[in-house]
């Protein structure tokens, strides 16, 4: 598999960035608790990350290439990317 250099990455595209999916899942888990301060937030993030399933990360990474291909096809033919996922 060929990799795309950072210079060619789409700017701030949550549809094409697996980290957004992973962060969303982590955020859901952390925000179930009432957070009193930044230190508690840090602890909750670390705690939840330790229990985070690798399957979720693997799935987000596997979806990246099909999403990128869909984006390239739609850009060539016109259309809105987010409606095609």
Helices and strands as residue ranges (DSSP letters): G 6-8, G 14-16, H 18-30, H 38-50, H 54-77, G 81-84
